[in-house]
Amino acid sequence: MRSRIQKITPKKAEEMLSANTANRPLSRPLVRSFAEAMRRGDWRVTHQGIAFDTNGVLVDGQHRLAAIVEADQPVELTVFTEVPADTFDVLDTGRKRNAADALAIEGETNSHMLASMLRTVWLYQNRPDVSWSGNNGIVTNHQIIGALEEHPTIRDFVKIGERIATEAAMIKSAAGAASYLVWHANQKANLDEWYDGIIDGAGLKRADPRLTFRNHMFRLARKQAGQVLKRRDTREHLTLYLKAFNAWAQGEELPQLRFTAREPLPPVTRVDS
């Protein structure tokens, strides 16, 4: 088995894909995710590349090659050749390193919570108009690490997210990510009244966005408690949080909250400091 780093052009990638006779069906969302990283310049050469067996058949790397075609720019990859033909049966059968593993290796604490929060922030910024279920929710480890480099202060919102989740019946990662996004857009504003209201709820008047949010989340939690197979939706929780915050920031009453799966995520309102 031989390997070397090669710069693969879109034309070369198409030629290599013509040798794809043994790979699994192509996942377009995964291709799109890889292509996005390539366009941003985030793609890096690793031991994970493309591989051809002794018969010249492509046995690994079809998604990377398809991403090069979609990104329409050359990318360096590690290319393996003369791979034994029976290797294909054991490719990708081991446990893959997830984002939490990658963060823990980098020395991060609370890596599972932090990874989930970073995934939510990345999806909010890059895929606000689509459902995050299935392949649309795929975020690569490299994108998670990049999100942490862009948003280092998000670490400070892990504990805040856990507390809000406990007191307002939210998904922990959604609460942490939402709180960070609100702070990120309002770094000079005092948001203590917002947090105190959604965490405690005491003394709030009817139609106050903070009270409406709390009541809605508790009703949602009670409803979902009886639906064992229904998974709580991070995108839904994030949307509801941001809608309530925006109403509060604008000094508006909010008699009720609604969420529909196809609606785009709202931008964060800036509070006058």
Backbone as JSON, one array per atom type, in Angstrom:
{
  "sequence": "MRSRIQKITPKKAEEMLSANTANRPLSRPLVRSFAEAMRRGDWRVTHQGIAFDTNGVLVDGQHRLAAIVEADQPVELTVFTEVPADTFDVLDTGRKRNAADALAIEGETNSHMLASMLRTVWLYQNRPDVSWSGNNGIVTNHQIIGALEEHPTIRDFVKIGERIATEAAMIKSAAGAASYLVWHANQKANLDEWYDGIIDGAGLKRADPRLTFRNHMFRLARKQAGQVLKRRDTREHLTLYLKAFNAWAQGEELPQLRFTAREPLPPVTRVDS",
  "N": [[0.85, -1.19, 0.0], [0.59, 2.19, -0.89], [1.12, 5.71, -0.3], [0.54, 9.2, -0.87], [0.55, 12.77, -0.82], [-1.65, 14.63, -2.76], [-2.66, 17.26, -4.98], [-5.9, 17.65, -5.77], [-7.81, 18.41, -8.47], [-11.05, 19.75, -9.49], [-11.72, 18.55, -11.99], [-10.02, 16.3, -11.99], [-11.06, 15.03, -9.76], [-13.59, 14.28, -10.68], [-12.83, 12.4, -12.59], [-11.67, 10.47, -10.93], [-13.9, 9.72, -9.44], [-15.26, 8.27, -11.31], [-14.26, 5.8, -11.05], [-15.61, 4.75, -8.99], [-17.01, 2.12, -7.9], [-17.69, 0.58, -5.78], [-18.46, 1.87, -3.47], [-20.64, 3.11, -0.8], [-24.02, 4.53, -1.04], [-24.17, 7.99, -2.04], [-24.12, 10.72, 0.23], [-25.7, 13.63, 0.05], [-25.99, 15.89, 1.87], [-23.67, 15.52, 3.47], [-21.66, 15.83, 1.58], [-22.13, 18.49, 0.92], [-21.47, 19.69, 3.36], [-18.71, 19.13, 3.56], [-17.87, 20.52, 1.26], [-18.49, 23.15, 1.95], [-16.6, 23.62, 3.96], [-14.28, 23.43, 2.45], [-14.53, 25.63, 0.7], [-14.36, 27.7, 2.52], [-11.77, 27.53, 3.22], [-11.07, 25.91, 5.28], [-10.37, 23.29, 5.1], [-8.18, 20.6, 5.81], [-5.21, 18.67, 5.31], [-5.21, 15.3, 6.2], [-4.74, 11.98, 7.62], [-6.97, 10.8, 6.67], [-8.13, 10.25, 3.61], [-8.4, 9.5, 0.25], [-8.84, 6.31, -1.31], [-7.63, 3.69, -3.39], [-8.07, 0.41, -4.58], [-6.13, -2.59, -5.38], [-7.1, -3.16, -7.84], [-7.68, -0.77, -8.95], [-10.05, 0.34, -8.16], [-12.09, 2.73, -6.6], [-12.26, 2.81, -3.19], [-12.62, 4.26, -0.92], [-13.47, 7.58, 0.07], [-15.28, 8.89, -1.57], [-17.09, 10.93, -0.87], [-15.42, 13.09, -0.25], [-14.23, 13.59, -2.72], [-16.48, 14.22, -4.28], [-17.19, 16.54, -2.98], [-15.11, 18.24, -3.67], [-15.67, 18.61, -6.35], [-18.16, 19.91, -6.1], [-17.4, 22.2, -4.62], [-15.77, 23.33, -6.45], [-13.01, 23.8, -6.59], [-9.46, 23.22, -6.3], [-8.11, 20.8, -4.02], [-5.94, 19.58, -1.5], [-5.3, 16.18, -0.84], [-4.71, 13.12, 0.96], [-3.68, 10.39, -0.84], [-4.24, 7.04, -1.22], [-2.96, 4.11, -2.68], [-2.95, 0.84, -4.26], [-4.29, -0.59, -2.3], [-5.25, -3.47, -0.49], [-7.8, -5.51, -1.9], [-9.73, -6.62, -0.21], [-9.94, -4.9, 1.88], [-12.0, -3.06, 1.97], [-14.19, -4.09, 3.35], [-13.72, -3.6, 6.03], [-13.48, -0.9, 6.34], [-14.24, 2.12, 8.02], [-15.58, 0.81, 10.11], [-14.91, 0.99, 12.73], [-15.29, 2.81, 15.87], [-16.07, 6.13, 15.35], [-14.4, 9.2, 16.03], [-16.08, 11.57, 17.9], [-17.39, 14.99, 18.14], [-17.28, 15.78, 20.81], [-15.26, 14.1, 21.78], [-13.1, 15.13, 20.31], [-12.92, 17.74, 21.37], [-12.36, 17.16, 24.04], [-9.84, 16.01, 23.79], [-8.47, 18.28, 23.09], [-8.33, 19.42, 25.52], [-10.58, 20.54, 26.69], [-13.09, 21.06, 29.16], [-16.3, 19.71, 30.24], [-17.02, 18.65, 27.76], [-19.02, 17.34, 26.2], [-21.42, 18.83, 26.55], [-20.45, 21.33, 25.69], [-19.75, 20.75, 23.04], [-22.27, 20.22, 21.94], [-23.5, 22.71, 22.26], [-21.88, 24.31, 20.61], [-22.35, 23.1, 18.17], [-25.04, 23.82, 17.84], [-24.86, 26.63, 17.69], [-23.29, 26.87, 15.37], [-25.0, 25.75, 13.44], [-27.11, 27.54, 13.63], [-25.92, 29.84, 12.6], [-25.2, 29.04, 10.05], [-27.15, 27.39, 8.85], [-29.88, 28.47, 9.06], [-32.37, 28.33, 7.9], [-33.36, 25.79, 7.4], [-34.57, 22.53, 8.38], [-33.05, 20.83, 11.15], [-32.89, 18.15, 11.35], [-31.89, 14.74, 10.71], [-29.6, 14.38, 8.0], [-29.26, 17.07, 7.54], [-28.47, 18.12, 9.89], [-25.82, 17.58, 10.25], [-22.68, 18.38, 11.43], [-19.3, 18.84, 11.1], [-16.41, 17.61, 12.95], [-14.25, 19.31, 12.59], [-15.52, 21.69, 11.94], [-16.79, 22.19, 14.34], [-14.6, 22.62, 16.07], [-13.58, 24.86, 14.8], [-15.69, 26.62, 15.26], [-15.47, 26.98, 18.01], [-13.05, 28.33, 18.14], [-13.83, 30.7, 16.95], [-15.77, 31.54, 18.71], [-14.87, 31.79, 21.55], [-15.79, 32.6, 24.09], [-18.06, 31.23, 24.58], [-17.71, 29.14, 26.29], [-18.22, 30.11, 28.83], [-20.91, 29.94, 29.1], [-21.85, 27.45, 29.59], [-22.56, 26.62, 32.24], [-24.58, 28.46, 32.71], [-26.44, 27.67, 30.81], [-27.09, 25.13, 31.8], [-28.37, 25.83, 34.19], [-30.59, 27.36, 33.33], [-31.88, 25.42, 31.85], [-32.7, 23.67, 33.85], [-34.43, 25.3, 35.37], [-36.25, 26.29, 33.54], [-37.17, 24.29, 31.92], [-35.79, 23.61, 29.54], [-33.86, 22.21, 26.76], [-30.56, 21.47, 27.57], [-28.26, 22.16, 25.98], [-29.44, 23.8, 24.08], [-30.35, 25.89, 25.66], [-27.91, 26.92, 26.63], [-26.61, 27.64, 24.22], [-28.46, 29.49, 23.14], [-28.46, 31.49, 25.1], [-25.83, 32.33, 24.88], [-25.82, 33.36, 22.23], [-27.59, 35.5, 22.47], [-26.2, 37.11, 24.31], [-23.88, 37.57, 22.78], [-24.77, 39.22, 20.76], [-25.37, 41.4, 22.23], [-23.33, 42.62, 23.85], [-22.71, 44.86, 25.35], [-24.88, 45.42, 26.82], [-26.99, 45.25, 29.76], [-28.19, 42.32, 30.83], [-29.35, 41.17, 32.99], [-31.99, 41.33, 34.03], [-33.44, 39.93, 32.13], [-32.4, 37.28, 32.36], [-32.93, 36.78, 35.1], [-35.7, 36.82, 35.06], [-36.5, 34.65, 33.35], [-35.41, 32.55, 34.7], [-36.37, 32.64, 37.35], [-39.0, 33.81, 37.41], [-40.69, 35.09, 39.19], [-43.11, 37.49, 40.2], [-43.75, 38.46, 37.7], [-45.75, 40.0, 35.19], [-48.79, 39.12, 33.46], [-48.49, 38.19, 30.06], [-45.95, 39.12, 29.91], [-42.96, 38.62, 28.18], [-41.01, 36.93, 29.3], [-42.38, 35.42, 31.23], [-44.32, 34.24, 29.62], [-42.68, 32.69, 28.02], [-41.55, 30.89, 29.94], [-43.89, 29.56, 30.86], [-44.79, 28.4, 28.47], [-42.67, 26.64, 27.86], [-42.78, 24.85, 30.01], [-45.31, 23.73, 29.62], [-44.84, 22.51, 27.18], [-42.9, 20.65, 27.93], [-44.39, 19.0, 29.67], [-46.22, 17.96, 27.88], [-44.57, 16.54, 26.12], [-43.54, 14.68, 27.82], [-45.21, 12.52, 27.97], [-44.84, 11.35, 25.56], [-42.96, 9.07, 24.64], [-41.37, 8.32, 22.47], [-40.86, 10.64, 21.16], [-38.48, 12.96, 20.36], [-36.98, 15.74, 21.93], [-36.74, 18.94, 20.4], [-34.02, 20.73, 19.46], [-33.81, 22.94, 17.74], [-36.39, 23.97, 17.85], [-36.58, 24.77, 20.58], [-34.56, 26.71, 20.66], [-35.58, 28.61, 18.86], [-37.96, 29.43, 20.16], [-36.91, 30.57, 22.49], [-35.41, 32.74, 21.42], [-37.44, 34.22, 20.18], [-38.95, 35.01, 22.39], [-37.03, 36.5, 23.8], [-36.53, 38.56, 21.94], [-38.99, 39.9, 21.89], [-39.09, 40.81, 24.54], [-36.79, 42.47, 24.57], [-37.61, 44.47, 22.89], [-39.54, 45.66, 24.33], [-42.13, 44.69, 24.18], [-45.36, 43.17, 24.68], [-46.1, 39.66, 25.03], [-48.38, 37.58, 24.42], [-48.6, 34.87, 23.66], [-46.64, 32.05, 22.49], [-45.42, 30.66, 19.48], [-44.4, 27.99, 17.3], [-43.27, 26.84, 14.2], [-42.13, 24.22, 12.15], [-40.99, 24.91, 9.7], [-40.31, 27.56, 9.72], [-37.9, 30.23, 9.5], [-35.02, 30.72, 11.6], [-35.08, 33.34, 14.02], [-33.3, 36.49, 13.85], [-31.18, 37.95, 16.4], [-32.4, 40.45, 18.52], [-31.05, 43.66, 19.18], [-30.32, 45.17, 22.24], [-30.88, 48.37, 23.61], [-28.21, 49.89, 25.13]],
  "CA": [[0.0, 0.0, 0.0], [1.37, 3.41, -1.02], [0.36, 6.93, -0.08], [1.19, 10.47, -1.11], [-0.37, 13.91, -0.84], [-1.86, 15.15, -4.1], [-3.65, 18.32, -5.17], [-6.94, 17.09, -6.63], [-8.65, 19.44, -9.1], [-12.41, 19.26, -9.75], [-11.71, 17.65, -13.14], [-9.4, 15.05, -11.55], [-12.0, 14.39, -8.84], [-14.61, 13.63, -11.5], [-12.21, 11.2, -13.18], [-11.52, 9.47, -9.86], [-15.23, 9.23, -9.08], [-15.7, 7.3, -12.32], [-13.8, 4.49, -10.58], [-16.38, 4.44, -7.78], [-17.92, 1.0, -8.18], [-17.9, -0.25, -4.59], [-18.8, 2.68, -2.3], [-22.02, 3.23, -0.38], [-24.7, 5.66, -1.68], [-23.65, 9.31, -1.7], [-24.93, 11.58, 1.1], [-25.54, 15.0, -0.44], [-25.69, 16.83, 2.96], [-22.28, 15.38, 3.89], [-20.88, 16.45, 0.51], [-22.28, 19.94, 1.08], [-20.72, 20.09, 4.55], [-17.3, 19.12, 3.18], [-17.65, 21.58, 0.28], [-18.51, 24.42, 2.68], [-15.3, 23.74, 4.63], [-13.27, 23.69, 1.41], [-14.68, 27.01, 0.21], [-13.91, 28.62, 3.58], [-10.35, 27.33, 3.46], [-10.91, 25.18, 6.54], [-10.02, 21.89, 4.86], [-6.8, 20.29, 6.12], [-4.74, 17.33, 4.93], [-5.07, 14.36, 7.31], [-4.58, 10.61, 7.15], [-8.21, 10.4, 6.02], [-8.13, 10.78, 2.26], [-9.09, 8.63, -0.69], [-8.09, 5.07, -1.46], [-7.92, 2.82, -4.53], [-7.54, -0.94, -4.34], [-5.17, -3.1, -6.36], [-7.77, -3.22, -9.15], [-7.96, 0.58, -9.38], [-11.4, 0.71, -7.75], [-12.18, 3.66, -5.47], [-12.89, 2.12, -2.06], [-12.88, 5.21, 0.17], [-13.23, 8.98, -0.26], [-16.19, 9.43, -2.59], [-17.69, 12.19, -0.41], [-14.41, 14.14, -0.37], [-14.09, 13.9, -4.14], [-17.7, 14.89, -4.72], [-17.14, 17.88, -2.4], [-14.18, 19.03, -4.49], [-16.43, 18.96, -7.55], [-19.17, 20.9, -5.72], [-16.73, 23.44, -4.22], [-15.15, 23.82, -7.68], [-11.66, 24.3, -6.34], [-8.55, 22.12, -5.99], [-7.87, 20.54, -2.6], [-4.94, 18.53, -1.26], [-5.77, 14.99, -0.11], [-3.83, 11.96, 1.0], [-4.19, 9.39, -1.78], [-3.69, 5.7, -1.01], [-3.11, 3.2, -3.81], [-2.56, -0.55, -4.02], [-4.92, -1.09, -1.08], [-5.82, -4.8, -0.73], [-9.22, -5.44, -2.29], [-10.63, -7.03, 0.88], [-9.93, -3.88, 2.93], [-13.25, -2.32, 1.96], [-15.12, -4.66, 4.33], [-13.44, -3.13, 7.38], [-13.4, 0.55, 6.37], [-15.27, 2.86, 8.77], [-16.35, -0.01, 11.04], [-14.54, 1.36, 14.09], [-16.01, 3.96, 16.42], [-15.5, 7.39, 14.9], [-14.23, 10.22, 17.06], [-17.1, 12.61, 17.77], [-16.93, 16.33, 18.47], [-16.94, 15.82, 22.24], [-13.93, 13.49, 21.89], [-12.11, 16.07, 19.77], [-12.77, 18.83, 22.33], [-11.69, 16.63, 25.23], [-8.44, 15.86, 23.43], [-7.92, 19.63, 23.12], [-8.24, 19.86, 26.91], [-11.79, 21.21, 27.12], [-13.96, 20.4, 30.13], [-17.71, 19.71, 29.82], [-16.89, 18.56, 26.3], [-20.26, 16.93, 25.55], [-22.29, 20.0, 26.55], [-19.83, 22.36, 24.86], [-19.87, 20.34, 21.63], [-23.67, 20.39, 21.53], [-23.75, 24.14, 22.14], [-21.17, 24.79, 19.43], [-23.09, 22.61, 17.01], [-26.24, 24.63, 17.72], [-24.45, 27.95, 17.21], [-22.85, 26.74, 13.97], [-26.19, 25.55, 12.61], [-27.85, 28.81, 13.63], [-25.24, 30.79, 11.73], [-24.98, 28.54, 8.69], [-28.34, 26.74, 8.29], [-31.03, 28.95, 9.83], [-33.63, 28.22, 7.16], [-33.72, 24.4, 7.14], [-34.68, 21.64, 9.54], [-31.76, 20.27, 11.56], [-33.03, 16.7, 11.53], [-31.22, 13.92, 9.72], [-28.32, 14.82, 7.47], [-29.15, 18.53, 7.61], [-27.88, 18.49, 11.17], [-24.43, 17.14, 10.32], [-21.62, 19.37, 11.59], [-18.07, 18.07, 11.25], [-15.56, 17.94, 14.1], [-13.44, 20.47, 12.23], [-16.38, 22.87, 12.04], [-17.01, 22.42, 15.77], [-13.37, 23.22, 16.57], [-13.53, 26.21, 14.24], [-16.7, 27.44, 15.94], [-14.93, 27.34, 19.32], [-12.03, 29.36, 17.91], [-14.55, 31.94, 16.64], [-16.62, 31.93, 19.85], [-14.26, 31.22, 22.77], [-16.53, 32.97, 25.3], [-19.2, 30.32, 24.76], [-17.4, 28.29, 27.45], [-18.79, 30.71, 30.04], [-22.36, 29.78, 29.11], [-22.21, 26.06, 29.88], [-23.27, 26.58, 33.52], [-25.81, 29.23, 32.54], [-27.36, 26.8, 30.08], [-27.56, 24.07, 32.7], [-29.31, 26.38, 35.16], [-31.83, 27.7, 32.63], [-32.53, 24.16, 31.49], [-33.34, 23.16, 35.06], [-35.48, 26.19, 35.87], [-37.23, 26.65, 32.51], [-37.52, 23.08, 31.15], [-35.18, 23.64, 28.2], [-32.72, 21.36, 26.45], [-29.4, 22.16, 28.13], [-27.41, 22.77, 24.95], [-30.2, 24.89, 23.45], [-30.34, 27.01, 26.62], [-26.57, 27.5, 26.63], [-26.35, 28.29, 22.93], [-29.34, 30.65, 23.01], [-27.97, 32.52, 26.0], [-24.61, 32.88, 24.3], [-26.16, 34.16, 21.05], [-28.19, 36.74, 22.96], [-25.09, 37.92, 24.86], [-22.95, 37.91, 21.7], [-25.35, 40.34, 20.02], [-25.63, 42.5, 23.16], [-22.24, 42.52, 24.82], [-22.63, 46.05, 26.18], [-26.15, 45.6, 27.52], [-27.2, 44.52, 31.01], [-29.27, 41.35, 30.57], [-29.7, 40.5, 34.25], [-33.44, 41.22, 34.17], [-33.89, 38.84, 31.26], [-32.05, 36.0, 32.97], [-33.67, 36.62, 36.36], [-37.1, 36.54, 34.75], [-36.74, 33.29, 32.81], [-34.96, 31.55, 35.68], [-37.2, 32.68, 38.55], [-40.39, 34.03, 37.02], [-41.49, 35.7, 40.25], [-43.56, 38.86, 40.07], [-43.92, 38.88, 36.31], [-47.13, 40.22, 34.8], [-49.31, 38.35, 32.34], [-48.02, 38.62, 28.74], [-44.51, 39.42, 29.94], [-42.32, 37.59, 27.36], [-40.28, 35.97, 30.13], [-43.36, 34.51, 31.83], [-44.91, 33.47, 28.53], [-41.68, 31.69, 27.64], [-41.49, 29.86, 30.98], [-45.12, 28.78, 30.84], [-44.82, 27.61, 27.25], [-41.69, 25.56, 27.95], [-43.27, 23.84, 30.96], [-46.4, 23.01, 28.95], [-44.22, 21.66, 26.17], [-42.24, 19.54, 28.62], [-45.42, 18.08, 30.15], [-46.79, 17.3, 26.7], [-43.61, 15.6, 25.57], [-43.24, 13.64, 28.82], [-46.03, 11.35, 27.66], [-44.52, 10.86, 24.22], [-41.65, 8.46, 24.87], [-40.58, 8.23, 21.25], [-40.65, 11.97, 20.58], [-37.25, 13.59, 20.83], [-37.1, 17.18, 22.03], [-36.14, 19.57, 19.24], [-33.14, 21.85, 19.81], [-34.14, 24.08, 16.9], [-37.62, 24.53, 18.39], [-36.28, 25.45, 21.83], [-33.79, 27.9, 20.35], [-36.49, 29.57, 18.23], [-38.85, 29.97, 21.19], [-36.09, 31.42, 23.36], [-35.07, 33.98, 20.72], [-38.68, 34.99, 19.99], [-39.29, 35.63, 23.68], [-36.04, 37.54, 24.09], [-36.73, 39.7, 21.04], [-40.16, 40.66, 22.37], [-38.67, 41.5, 25.77], [-35.83, 43.51, 24.22], [-38.33, 45.55, 22.21], [-40.54, 46.18, 25.25], [-43.45, 44.28, 23.71], [-46.03, 42.06, 25.35], [-46.1, 38.43, 24.25], [-49.43, 36.73, 25.01], [-48.38, 33.45, 23.38], [-45.5, 31.68, 21.65], [-45.71, 29.63, 18.49], [-43.27, 27.49, 16.52], [-43.54, 25.94, 13.08], [-40.86, 23.61, 11.76], [-40.42, 25.48, 8.48], [-39.98, 28.98, 9.84], [-36.47, 30.49, 9.71], [-34.66, 31.18, 12.94], [-35.05, 34.81, 14.07], [-32.07, 37.16, 14.29], [-31.26, 38.44, 17.78], [-32.6, 41.9, 18.67], [-30.06, 44.36, 19.98], [-30.91, 45.97, 23.31], [-30.23, 49.66, 23.82], [-27.42, 49.83, 26.37]],
  "C": [[0.89, 1.24, 0.0], [0.49, 4.62, -0.74], [1.2, 8.14, -0.42], [0.14, 11.57, -1.13], [-0.43, 14.47, -2.25], [-2.85, 16.31, -4.07], [-4.65, 17.82, -6.2], [-7.8, 18.23, -7.18], [-10.06, 18.88, -9.28], [-12.47, 18.28, -10.92], [-11.13, 16.29, -12.76], [-10.35, 14.29, -10.62], [-13.1, 13.67, -9.62], [-14.08, 12.35, -12.13], [-12.08, 10.09, -12.13], [-12.86, 8.88, -9.45], [-15.76, 8.22, -10.08], [-15.25, 5.89, -11.96], [-14.54, 4.04, -9.33], [-17.4, 3.35, -8.09], [-18.27, 0.2, -6.93], [-18.38, 0.53, -3.38], [-20.29, 2.68, -2.02], [-22.68, 4.42, -1.09], [-24.2, 7.0, -1.15], [-24.64, 10.08, -0.82], [-24.7, 13.03, 0.68], [-25.3, 16.0, 0.71], [-24.24, 16.75, 3.44], [-21.35, 16.02, 2.86], [-20.94, 17.97, 0.67], [-21.47, 20.45, 2.25], [-19.23, 20.15, 4.25], [-16.99, 20.28, 2.24], [-17.62, 22.95, 0.96], [-17.16, 24.66, 3.36], [-14.2, 24.06, 3.62], [-13.33, 25.12, 0.91], [-14.16, 28.02, 1.25], [-12.41, 28.54, 3.81], [-10.06, 26.58, 4.73], [-10.43, 23.74, 6.34], [-8.53, 21.68, 5.12], [-6.46, 18.87, 5.68], [-4.59, 16.49, 6.19], [-4.81, 12.97, 6.73], [-5.84, 10.1, 6.47], [-8.27, 11.06, 4.64], [-8.99, 9.93, 1.34], [-8.21, 7.41, -0.94], [-8.59, 4.27, -2.67], [-7.32, 1.45, -4.26], [-6.61, -1.37, -5.47], [-5.77, -3.22, -7.76], [-8.1, -1.82, -9.69], [-9.34, 1.07, -9.03], [-11.33, 1.66, -6.56], [-12.93, 2.98, -4.33], [-13.14, 3.05, -0.87], [-12.63, 6.62, -0.35], [-14.18, 9.59, -1.26], [-16.8, 10.77, -2.17], [-16.7, 13.35, -0.52], [-14.24, 14.55, -1.83], [-15.3, 14.65, -4.67], [-17.74, 16.32, -4.18], [-16.2, 18.8, -3.18], [-14.89, 19.5, -5.76], [-17.44, 20.07, -7.22], [-18.54, 22.24, -5.34], [-16.07, 24.11, -5.41], [-13.81, 24.5, -7.41], [-10.75, 23.14, -5.96], [-8.28, 22.02, -4.49], [-6.81, 19.44, -2.48], [-5.54, 17.42, -0.42], [-4.65, 13.96, -0.06], [-4.45, 10.87, 0.13], [-3.47, 8.07, -1.53], [-3.96, 4.86, -2.26], [-2.61, 1.81, -3.42], [-3.1, -1.08, -2.69], [-5.5, -2.47, -1.36], [-7.32, -4.75, -0.95], [-10.17, -5.8, -1.16], [-10.67, -6.01, 2.02], [-11.26, -3.18, 3.05], [-14.21, -2.8, 3.04], [-14.9, -4.11, 5.73], [-13.31, -1.62, 7.45], [-14.56, 1.14, 7.16], [-16.09, 2.0, 9.72], [-16.0, 0.29, 12.49], [-15.34, 2.55, 14.57], [-15.33, 5.24, 15.99], [-15.41, 8.37, 16.07], [-15.29, 11.3, 16.86], [-16.55, 13.95, 18.23], [-16.53, 16.44, 19.94], [-15.56, 15.2, 22.48], [-12.85, 14.47, 21.46], [-11.86, 17.23, 20.75], [-12.04, 18.36, 23.59], [-10.2, 16.46, 24.98], [-7.73, 17.22, 23.45], [-7.85, 20.2, 24.53], [-9.47, 20.57, 27.44], [-12.54, 20.38, 28.17], [-15.4, 20.5, 29.64], [-17.83, 19.54, 28.31], [-18.19, 18.18, 25.6], [-21.24, 18.12, 25.45], [-21.75, 21.07, 25.61], [-19.95, 22.02, 23.39], [-21.29, 20.55, 21.12], [-24.02, 21.87, 21.37], [-23.1, 24.71, 20.89], [-21.86, 24.33, 18.15], [-24.32, 23.47, 16.76], [-25.92, 26.02, 17.18], [-24.04, 27.9, 15.75], [-24.05, 26.59, 13.05], [-27.02, 26.83, 12.53], [-27.24, 29.79, 12.64], [-25.2, 30.34, 10.27], [-26.2, 27.88, 8.04], [-29.6, 27.17, 9.04], [-32.37, 28.66, 9.18], [-34.08, 26.79, 6.88], [-33.85, 23.63, 8.44], [-33.3, 21.07, 9.87], [-31.85, 18.77, 11.81], [-32.26, 15.97, 10.43], [-29.89, 14.51, 9.28], [-28.15, 16.34, 7.48], [-28.51, 19.0, 8.91], [-26.44, 18.09, 11.32], [-23.5, 18.35, 10.41], [-20.34, 18.6, 11.87], [-17.3, 18.5, 12.5], [-14.73, 19.19, 13.82], [-14.25, 21.75, 12.33], [-16.67, 23.21, 13.49], [-15.79, 23.11, 16.38], [-13.24, 24.65, 16.07], [-14.51, 27.15, 14.91], [-16.2, 27.87, 17.32], [-13.86, 28.42, 19.19], [-12.69, 30.72, 17.63], [-15.32, 32.46, 17.84], [-16.05, 31.38, 21.16], [-15.04, 31.49, 24.05], [-17.72, 32.06, 25.55], [-18.97, 29.38, 25.94], [-18.09, 28.8, 28.71], [-20.29, 30.47, 30.16], [-22.8, 28.34, 29.33], [-23.04, 25.98, 31.16], [-24.58, 27.35, 33.44], [-26.87, 28.38, 31.84], [-27.93, 25.71, 30.96], [-28.6, 24.6, 33.69], [-30.65, 26.73, 34.5], [-32.59, 26.44, 32.26], [-33.29, 23.58, 32.68], [-34.56, 23.98, 35.45], [-36.56, 26.51, 34.84], [-37.52, 25.51, 31.54], [-37.0, 23.11, 29.72], [-34.19, 22.5, 28.01], [-31.47, 22.12, 26.87], [-28.58, 22.88, 27.06], [-28.12, 23.92, 24.25], [-30.2, 26.11, 24.35], [-28.99, 27.7, 26.63], [-26.27, 28.26, 25.36], [-27.18, 29.55, 22.77], [-28.85, 31.8, 23.89], [-26.7, 33.16, 25.47], [-24.92, 33.79, 23.11], [-26.76, 35.5, 21.44], [-27.1, 37.66, 23.51], [-24.18, 38.43, 23.74], [-23.45, 39.11, 20.9], [-25.53, 41.58, 20.9], [-24.58, 42.57, 24.25], [-22.15, 43.73, 25.75], [-23.9, 46.28, 27.01], [-26.19, 44.79, 28.82], [-28.42, 43.61, 30.82], [-29.72, 40.64, 31.83], [-31.21, 40.31, 34.4], [-34.01, 40.11, 33.3], [-33.63, 37.49, 31.92], [-32.82, 35.75, 34.27], [-35.12, 36.23, 36.09], [-37.34, 35.13, 34.26], [-36.31, 32.2, 33.79], [-35.91, 31.47, 36.88], [-38.68, 32.85, 38.25], [-41.25, 34.74, 38.04], [-41.87, 37.14, 39.92], [-43.77, 39.35, 38.65], [-45.41, 38.98, 35.96], [-47.51, 39.33, 33.61], [-48.87, 39.01, 31.03], [-46.59, 39.15, 28.76], [-43.81, 38.3, 29.15], [-41.59, 36.53, 28.17], [-41.22, 34.95, 30.76], [-44.01, 33.64, 30.75], [-43.96, 32.36, 28.09], [-41.63, 30.55, 28.66], [-42.73, 28.95, 30.92], [-45.19, 27.87, 29.62], [-43.88, 26.42, 27.35], [-42.15, 24.47, 28.92], [-44.43, 23.05, 30.35], [-45.84, 22.04, 27.91], [-43.56, 20.44, 26.8], [-43.26, 18.52, 29.12], [-46.03, 17.29, 28.99], [-45.85, 16.22, 26.18], [-43.27, 14.47, 26.54], [-44.03, 12.38, 28.54], [-45.78, 10.76, 26.3], [-43.1, 10.31, 24.23], [-40.77, 8.5, 23.64], [-40.28, 9.59, 20.63], [-39.42, 12.62, 21.19], [-37.44, 15.11, 20.86], [-36.23, 17.85, 20.96], [-35.33, 20.8, 19.65], [-33.5, 23.1, 19.02], [-35.42, 24.77, 17.4], [-37.35, 25.34, 19.66], [-35.52, 26.75, 21.58], [-34.69, 28.99, 19.76], [-37.39, 30.23, 19.27], [-38.12, 30.93, 22.12], [-35.84, 32.77, 22.69], [-36.3, 34.84, 20.46], [-39.05, 35.71, 21.28], [-38.32, 36.74, 24.01], [-36.27, 38.76, 23.22], [-37.91, 40.56, 21.47], [-39.81, 41.45, 23.62], [-37.75, 42.67, 25.46], [-36.5, 44.72, 23.58], [-39.43, 46.16, 23.09], [-41.96, 45.81, 24.88], [-44.05, 43.21, 24.63], [-46.03, 40.85, 24.43], [-47.13, 37.48, 24.86], [-49.21, 35.24, 24.79], [-47.17, 33.26, 22.48], [-45.93, 30.58, 20.69], [-44.42, 29.23, 17.78], [-43.78, 26.61, 15.4], [-42.2, 25.47, 12.52], [-40.2, 24.29, 10.57], [-40.02, 26.94, 8.6], [-38.48, 29.16, 10.07], [-36.22, 30.96, 11.13], [-34.56, 32.7, 12.96], [-33.67, 35.34, 14.42], [-32.28, 37.7, 15.7], [-31.41, 39.96, 17.79], [-31.52, 42.5, 19.55], [-30.76, 45.27, 20.99], [-30.15, 47.28, 23.41], [-29.51, 49.63, 25.16], [-27.58, 51.09, 27.19]]
}
